[in-house]
Amino acid sequence: MRARHPTWFKDDLGRLFRLLATGAIRPRVAERIAFDEVAEAHRRLEAGSLEGKLVLCPDLSRDTIGAPPDMARGLEDQSGQSGSSAKRTTT
């Protein structure tokens, strides 16, 4: 669809980002994981039963998982947890 109607895609993406920016929608993020955990992410996706999305973060590493927020470069979620232990239950 994107290749056949690029302007539709661009318009829809713009609307989506505006909704995100205003807080009208809040995606469920099950966990933020480092690129070196991609294989594990695939296993978890195939197994199913995730409550949210797995987000691959290029600047997240095993060293920052569980680190204080300033060391994890602001990757702390609203619950005060960081890294792979972060669970979000927003709707």
QUIMO-V735845 format. One record per helix or strand of 3 or more residues. SS is the DSSP state (2 for helix, 1 for strand). FROM is the first residue (numbers start at 1). TO is the last residue. Records with the same first field share a line. If there is no record, write none. Layout:
# QUIMO-V735845
SS=FROM-TO, FROM-TO
This chain:
# QUIMO-V735845
2=6-22, 35-47, 83-85
1=29-34, 53-57
